[in-house]
Amino acid sequence: MSTFNWSAEAEKLWDNNSESWNAKSRAMWEEGSRKDIISFFEKHVKKGSAVCDLGCGDGYGSYKLALAGYRVTGIDVSEEMIHKAEKLNAETDAVFKKEDISNLSLEENAFDSILAINSLEWTENPLNVLQEIQRIVKPGGRACIGILGPTAAPRANSYRRLYKEKVICNTMMPWEFEQLANENGWVKIDELGVYKKASEQLSKGSLTDELKQSLSFMWVFMLENREMKG
């Protein structure tokens, strides 16, 4: 009986999906669900900071960060994605490495901040990734992490687990991730709700955070690392 290797299966999946992802990533970052993330990031992380883009995919988010004045290192498990990221960023100073974000070779305290948009859901153990992020981010550094909300269609990738099938999508609710972060040395300093067009028309001013999250396509957290090292 063969052993299921999550990292190897994730690499295979994203190698196979690299073309279709590449075809739509620009639109996501320019006018779609990710269009406000860089401006949100800029509010909390000063220009010139060293930023690690975890699960960078084809590198469009890294490209946007580099153009905004950050020193960027992109990490992805897929060789095909890394090739696309390097090509897209040929005229920027961004650098890319093929690695599993659950087990990084990066040095401790190497970065001022990380960006991880819809990345932790594609790992076997999101807590391990959160601990790796804390290891590579300086005390007081920031982590901008996007978690799929209840209305996001990609959450369906987890469904077959109910039939005890091996899946490589580990979806969680935004509130679950927030609690996980709070219990492991992170403090939320800001957040950004991303909604489908159908729900953008709804007034949300009187809703609690939990109800706002329940309508979201994605919830983006800005966290601060409160762990003191050394």
HELIX and SHEET records of a PDB file:
HELIX    1   1 TRP A    6  ASN A   16  1                                  11    
HELIX    2   2 SER A   18  GLU A   30  1                                  13    
HELIX    3   3 ILE A   37  GLU A   42  1                                   6    
HELIX    4   4 TYR A   60  LEU A   67  1                                   8    
HELIX    5   5 GLU A   79  LEU A   88  1                                  10    
HELIX    6   6 LEU A  120  TRP A  122  5                                   3    
HELIX    7   7 PRO A  126  ILE A  136  1                                  11    
HELIX    8   8 ALA A  153  TYR A  163  5                                  11    
HELIX    9   9 PRO A  174  ASN A  182  1                                   9    
HELIX   10  10 LYS A  197  GLU A  200  1                                   4    
HELIX   11  11 ASP A  209  SER A  214  1                                   6    
SHEET    1   A 7 VAL A  95  LYS A  98  0                                        
SHEET    2   A 7 ARG A  71  ASP A  76  1                                        
SHEET    3   A 7 ALA A  50  LEU A  54  1                                        
SHEET    4   A 7 PHE A 111  ILE A 117  1                                        
SHEET    5   A 7 VAL A 137  LEU A 148  1                                        
SHEET    6   A 7 MET A 218  ASN A 225 -1                                        
SHEET    7   A 7 TRP A 186  VAL A 194 -1                                        
END                                                                             
